Structure formats: C-alpha cells, structure tokens
Amino acid sequence: MAEIGILVYIVSCIMILVAAVFLARWILRVDKIVKGNDAIIELLAELAKKDGVESEQIERIRNRYQQPM
C-alpha cells in the first residue's frame, strides 16, 4: 500500500515540474511578444519622424502604447 502512495507522490512531482516548464516557456514567449511590440512602436515612430510628424505627438503615441518595463 505504501508503494502506491510513493508512486502517486513521484507522479505528482513530475506533473508539477512539467507544468512549471510550460509556464516558464509561456512567460518567455509573452516577453518576446512585448519586446516585439516595442520594436514595432519604435519603427513606427521613426517612420512618423521621416513623414514630418511633430516630436510631441510621437512621444505621446510612444508613451501610450509602450509597455512599462
């Protein structure tokens, strides 16, 4: 009977480790998406500068859409 309890404990530990790995991978993927969004915002700001948009408007847009660090 004790062997079943030990087996259940080992399986539950493995399941927790697998869940932690998936959670870590998801967090890293979300971090990449946020960094990608910041890069897109910077690219759009550069294009707006070349198009003659005023700096104050660019900063307002940049501050509105950038993620806090």
Backbone torsions as a table, in degrees:
resi	resn	phi	psi	omega
1	MET	NA	-37.0	-179.6
2	ALA	-67.1	-30.2	-179.9
3	GLU	-63.5	-36.3	179.2
4	ILE	-65.7	-41.1	178.6
5	GLY	-62.8	-41.7	178.7
6	ILE	-65.5	-41.7	178.7
7	LEU	-62.7	-43.6	177.5
8	VAL	-61.9	-41.5	179.0
9	TYR	-62.5	-45.6	-179.8
10	ILE	-64.3	-44.2	179.2
11	VAL	-63.7	-40.6	179.6
12	SER	-67.0	-36.7	176.2
13	CYS	-63.7	-42.4	178.6
14	ILE	-63.6	-41.1	179.3
15	MET	-64.3	-38.8	177.8
16	ILE	-64.7	-42.0	178.4
17	LEU	-63.7	-42.2	178.7
18	VAL	-63.1	-43.0	178.4
19	ALA	-62.9	-39.0	178.8
20	ALA	-64.6	-39.3	178.6
21	VAL	-64.6	-45.7	178.8
22	PHE	-63.2	-38.9	178.0
23	LEU	-64.9	-42.7	178.7
24	ALA	-63.8	-42.0	178.3
25	ARG	-63.5	-39.6	179.7
26	TRP	-65.8	-42.5	179.1
27	ILE	-62.7	-43.1	179.2
28	LEU	-64.8	-37.4	178.8
29	ARG	-66.1	-41.8	178.2
30	VAL	-63.9	-39.2	178.5
31	ASP	-62.0	-40.0	177.5
32	LYS	-64.6	-39.8	179.5
33	ILE	-63.4	-43.5	179.8
34	VAL	-63.2	-44.0	178.1
35	LYS	-63.9	-36.2	177.1
36	GLY	-65.0	-39.1	177.8
37	ASN	-64.6	-40.5	177.7
38	ASP	-62.5	-38.4	178.5
39	ALA	-65.4	-38.6	178.2
40	ILE	-65.8	-41.2	178.8
41	ILE	-61.8	-43.3	178.5
42	GLU	-63.2	-40.7	178.3
43	LEU	-62.9	-44.3	178.1
44	LEU	-64.3	-36.2	177.3
45	ALA	-64.4	-41.5	177.8
46	GLU	-63.8	-42.1	178.3
47	LEU	-64.7	-38.7	178.6
48	ALA	-65.3	-37.8	177.5
49	LYS	-61.1	-44.9	-179.7
50	LYS	-65.9	-26.7	-178.5
51	ASP	-83.9	-7.1	176.4
52	GLY	95.1	17.3	177.6
53	VAL	-75.5	141.5	-177.7
54	GLU	-66.7	150.0	-177.4
55	SER	-61.6	-36.0	-178.6
56	GLU	-63.9	-40.9	178.7
57	GLN	-65.4	-40.9	179.6
58	ILE	-62.6	-44.4	-179.9
59	GLU	-64.6	-38.5	177.8
60	ARG	-62.2	-44.9	179.0
61	ILE	-65.9	-44.0	179.8
62	ARG	-60.4	-44.1	-179.5
63	ASN	-68.4	-30.2	-178.4
64	ARG	-71.5	-39.5	-170.7
65	TYR	-103.3	-14.2	-179.9
66	GLN	-75.0	145.0	178.4
67	GLN	-79.1	142.0	175.2
68	PRO	-66.5	143.2	-178.6
69	MET	-82.3	NA	NA
